[in-house]
Amino acid sequence: MIRYQKAKLSDIKSMQELVLPEIESGIILNRSNDEVATNIRSYTLCYKDNKLIGFCALHIHTEYLAEIRSLIVKEEYRGQKIGENLVKTCLDEAVTLGLQKVLCLTYRQPFFERLGFVEISKESLPEHKIWADCIKCKHFPVCNEVSLIKTL
């Protein structure tokens, strides 16, 4: 049985264990336990048989703009629409909150384009995004991620 739910502070350890391989490869940005705790309400988790198999965050930047980030699905569960359902859950939350646009930075452009995101220039990203997150990335300043946005 698969279920989606908002994260709790007690989930942080299993979230960090799940995302570690993607952090080590440079696909996902490392976030400390304190940073995850501070943003715990942003995360939606996916469980199968009470085992964490994926998660995603909806991080709000302004009253009109949010970002999909930290999308991870355990490798053996990929290709089963879990990532798609996590993103759709976050997009539904964005609509409920009254947001107008949701952006993402990704190496998986076709995945997000299938969900209605369109490519934008990185120069159009909010400046605080670059300095708050991107500067912590091991690929900064030479970044191959693609910026995409979806209007809700």
C-alpha positions as CSV (number, residue, x, y, z in Angstrom):
1,M,0.0,0.0,0.0
2,I,1.4,3.4,-1.0
3,R,0.5,6.5,1.0
4,Y,1.5,10.2,0.8
5,Q,1.7,12.3,3.9
6,K,3.3,15.5,5.3
7,A,6.6,15.0,7.0
8,K,7.1,14.9,10.8
9,L,10.3,15.8,12.7
10,S,10.7,12.1,13.5
11,D,11.1,11.4,9.7
12,I,14.3,13.4,9.3
13,K,16.7,10.5,10.0
14,S,15.1,8.3,7.3
15,M,14.8,11.2,4.9
16,Q,18.5,11.9,5.2
17,E,19.4,8.2,4.7
18,L,17.2,8.0,1.6
19,V,18.7,11.1,0.0
20,L,22.3,10.5,0.8
21,P,23.3,8.7,-2.5
22,E,21.9,11.6,-4.5
23,I,23.7,14.2,-2.3
24,E,27.0,12.3,-2.8
25,S,26.5,12.3,-6.6
26,G,25.7,16.0,-6.6
27,I,22.2,15.6,-7.9
28,I,20.5,16.9,-4.8
29,L,21.8,19.7,-2.5
30,N,22.9,18.7,1.0
31,R,20.6,20.0,3.7
32,S,21.5,19.8,7.4
33,N,19.1,18.2,9.9
34,D,18.4,21.7,11.3
35,E,17.6,23.0,7.8
36,V,15.2,20.1,7.2
37,A,13.6,20.6,10.6
38,T,13.2,24.3,9.9
39,N,11.4,23.5,6.6
40,I,9.7,20.3,7.7
41,R,6.2,21.6,6.7
42,S,7.5,21.9,3.1
43,Y,8.0,18.1,2.7
44,T,5.6,15.5,1.4
45,L,6.6,11.9,1.9
46,C,5.7,8.7,0.2
47,Y,5.5,5.4,2.1
48,K,5.1,1.9,0.8
49,D,4.3,-0.7,3.5
50,N,5.4,1.8,6.2
51,K,8.8,2.3,4.5
52,L,9.9,5.7,3.2
53,I,10.5,5.4,-0.5
54,G,10.4,9.1,-1.6
55,F,9.8,12.7,-0.8
56,C,9.6,16.2,-2.3
57,A,9.4,19.7,-0.9
58,L,7.3,22.7,-1.8
59,H,9.5,25.6,-0.7
60,I,7.8,29.0,-0.7
61,H,9.9,32.0,-1.9
62,T,7.3,34.8,-2.1
63,E,3.5,35.1,-1.8
64,Y,3.3,34.2,-5.5
65,L,6.3,31.9,-6.1
66,A,7.3,28.5,-4.8
67,E,9.9,25.9,-5.8
68,I,9.8,22.1,-6.1
69,R,13.0,20.8,-4.6
70,S,14.6,17.7,-3.0
71,L,12.6,15.3,-5.2
72,I,13.8,11.8,-4.5
73,V,12.4,8.3,-5.1
74,K,14.2,5.2,-4.0
75,E,15.8,3.7,-7.1
76,E,13.9,0.4,-7.1
77,Y,10.6,2.4,-7.1
78,R,11.4,4.7,-9.9
79,G,9.2,4.5,-13.0
80,Q,6.0,3.8,-11.0
81,K,4.7,7.4,-11.1
82,I,5.7,8.1,-7.4
83,G,7.8,11.1,-8.3
84,E,5.0,12.4,-10.5
85,N,2.5,11.9,-7.7
86,L,4.8,13.7,-5.2
87,V,5.1,16.7,-7.5
88,K,1.4,16.8,-8.2
89,T,0.7,16.7,-4.5
90,C,3.0,19.7,-4.1
91,L,1.3,21.5,-7.0
92,D,-2.1,20.9,-5.4
93,E,-0.8,22.4,-2.2
94,A,0.6,25.4,-4.1
95,V,-2.9,26.0,-5.6
96,T,-4.5,25.7,-2.2
97,L,-2.0,28.3,-0.8
98,G,-2.8,30.7,-3.6
99,L,0.6,30.6,-5.3
100,Q,0.8,31.6,-9.0
101,K,4.0,29.9,-10.1
102,V,6.2,27.0,-9.1
103,L,9.8,26.7,-10.3
104,C,12.4,24.0,-10.2
105,L,16.0,23.5,-11.0
106,T,16.7,20.0,-12.3
107,Y,18.8,17.6,-14.3
108,R,15.5,15.8,-15.3
109,Q,14.0,18.4,-17.7
110,P,11.7,15.9,-19.6
111,F,10.2,14.7,-16.4
112,F,9.1,18.2,-15.4
113,E,8.1,19.2,-18.9
114,R,5.6,16.2,-18.9
115,L,4.1,17.8,-15.8
116,G,3.6,21.2,-17.6
117,F,6.8,23.0,-16.6
118,V,8.5,25.1,-19.3
119,E,12.2,26.1,-19.4
120,I,13.2,29.6,-18.3
121,S,16.6,31.3,-18.1
122,K,18.5,31.0,-14.9
123,E,18.9,34.8,-14.9
124,S,15.2,35.1,-14.2
125,L,15.4,33.2,-10.9
126,P,15.0,35.2,-7.7
127,E,18.5,36.4,-6.7
128,H,18.1,35.1,-3.1
129,K,17.7,31.6,-4.6
130,I,21.2,31.7,-6.1
131,W,22.8,33.0,-3.0
132,A,20.9,30.9,-0.5
133,D,21.0,27.5,-2.2
134,C,23.2,27.4,-5.3
135,I,26.3,28.7,-3.6
136,K,26.3,25.6,-1.4
137,C,26.3,23.2,-4.4
138,K,29.5,21.4,-5.3
139,H,28.8,22.3,-9.0
140,F,28.6,26.1,-8.4
141,P,29.2,28.3,-10.4
142,V,29.3,25.8,-13.3
143,C,25.8,24.5,-13.2
144,N,24.2,22.1,-15.8
145,E,20.7,22.2,-14.1
146,V,17.8,23.5,-16.1
147,S,15.4,26.1,-14.7
148,L,11.7,25.4,-15.3
149,I,8.5,27.1,-14.2
150,K,4.8,26.2,-14.2
151,T,2.1,28.7,-14.0
152,L,-0.8,27.5,-11.9
